[in-house]
Amino acid sequence: MPDKIKTPKVVNIADLRPGKNRNVLVHCTDAQFKRMIKGAVEVRTLPEGAFGANAMPLQQGGFIVSFPCPTGCSYDLVFRNGRFVRECVCVDGPPPPHIEACKLGLGTPTAPRFGCLKEGCPGTCVLGIKLEGPFIRLACICK
């Protein structure tokens, strides 16, 4: 199984394009990241099983952003409805069913900003941000 999982490549948010974005780690400068999280609300907890995104600050400045999936899966950043969204791709078949009422999306390189796509939420989708150890976790919350 491990021979089917490829090492991720790092791409700056300004260079991200629709197409093949399997298991890409997104790099952003401090200024880019600040724009990307504009409007996010700091929260104490994120929804159980929220996959969203993890941003890790780099010692030399900037951030690396990953988009976690269940164990044994990698992800594609698929361009849909004007945003990049994470789609999990699993080696041993489809990912376990997980319905996100609000799905995290990432705007285009010309407008790199996290936002929420409403997918079944009866209320409003809010971008939540939480510090967790060295990571900054982002996920969309249905309110």
PyMOL commands that set and color helices and strands:
alter all, ss='L'
color gray80, all
select helices_A, chain A and resi 2-4+13-15+30-36
alter helices_A, ss='H'
color red, helices_A
select strands_A, chain A and resi 10-12+25-28+41-42+53-57+63-66+73-80+83-90+102-107+114-118+125-132+135-142
alter strands_A, ss='S'
color yellow, strands_A
deselect
rebuild
show_as cartoon
